[in-house]
Amino acid sequence: MGKVNLKLLVEGGKASAGPPLGPTLAPLKVNIQQIVSAINDKTKEFAGIQVPVEVSVDTGTKEFELTVGTPSVSQLIKKELKVEKLAKTAWKEPPVGSVSFDTVVKIAKSKEGSLKSKSLKAGVKQVVGSCVSFGAQVDEKNPKEVMKEIEEGKLDSKLQA
């Protein structure tokens, strides 16, 4: 027959046979619990944050393929800060917390393919820019100051490691 592709956003390790997954897969007559178990197994390391998942089901053979993406930069920053919400208007609210520069580099490396940046340095600048938007500090400093330090080359040694 053909393939049916589903793109979902699930909480890491907590997919269930309920909506939106169950009702979408039920007409395909596939083993929903097997798919849910596979999703939970592959997303358990992202517990507590939203993870993009793509499920491709072959309607003829009832076999499925699972592709797990990386969570958004905002979700990764939230996980590192251990907060429920990030600032909506960062310039009006106090900082929600501070992440280390090493964490920013780690996030940039994990998102390397999806950030579409030409270098690690550009990816790190994108993540620091996200910190500006979300009201998160970097190493207890304003992210704009950290951005200047990156542009001046003061943090190049940390980017090489």
DAUR-V519237 format. One line per field, one symbol per residue. burial: I if it has 24 or more other ideal C-beta (glycine too) atoms within 12 Angstrom, else O. Layout:
BEGIN
burial = ???
END
This chain:
BEGIN
burial = OOOIOIOIIIIIIOIOOOOOIOOOIOOIOIOIOOIIOIIIOIIOOIOOIIIIIOIOIOOOOOOIOIOIIIIIIIIIIIIIIOOOOIIOOIOOOOIIIIIIIOIIIIIIIIIOOOIOOOOIIOIIIIIIIIIIOIIIIIIOIOIOOIIOIIOOOOIOOIIOO
END
